Amino acid sequence: MKKAKAMKTHKLSRLTVEEYIRYENETGERHEYHDGMIYALAGGSLEHALLIGNVYSELRNGLKKKGSNCKPITNDAKLYIEKENKYVYPDTMVICGDFEKSRESKDAVTNPILIVEVLSKSTSEYDRGDKFYFYRQIPSLQEYVLIEQNRYVVEVYYKKERNDLWRISRYEGLDEMISIQSLNIEIEMKELYFDINIENKANL
């Protein structure tokens, strides 16, 4: 697995899932868990935090208006990918219906329909490549949204339920309207990038 530059290997021997969960609880620190190895998560930029807040807010408002039983959750929540034996922290997820959880951790969900990642220079390759591969092993997942920090660009990967064909849509510019097909809602690019100053951010 090619690791993202934003993740740093913690110098411990291979851990069981139970040891990993205990370690997080004891330290209060977040780590990704990859089949025995753990990687500390680096902090993000201000723009990263703002974009996560904006997308969460837009998803929540859109779902609330529809009276949907789907719920967005922030990057404080762990995701367990059973097929890969991995615990990760997506920037935002949406769960429809009841939360299905890992047997080992009541705080880790397993059934997102939508995952959102905000890209940075250090994580873009990982989020587009290996991480998307891991996410595709989740049976419930239908949509994957990638948001760029240094350009008004959003890419949406979508597949229909019980279908393995992913289709990509690209949105560029503040006049665009992003279609989230798995939830049947739309998000305005200008609302997603509210308070984000793209100028002089080319090196994010």
Secondary structure, 3 states (H helix, E strand, C coil): CCCCCCEEECCCCCCCHHHHHHHHHHHCCCEEEECCEEEEECCCCHHHHHHHHHHHHHHHHHHHHHCCCEEEEECCCEEEEHHHCEEECCCEEEEECCCCECCCCCCEECCEEEEEEECCCCCHHHHHCHHHHHHCCCCCCCEEEEECCCCCEEEEEECCCCCCCCEEEEEECCCCEEEECCCCEEEEHHHHCCCCCCCCCCCC
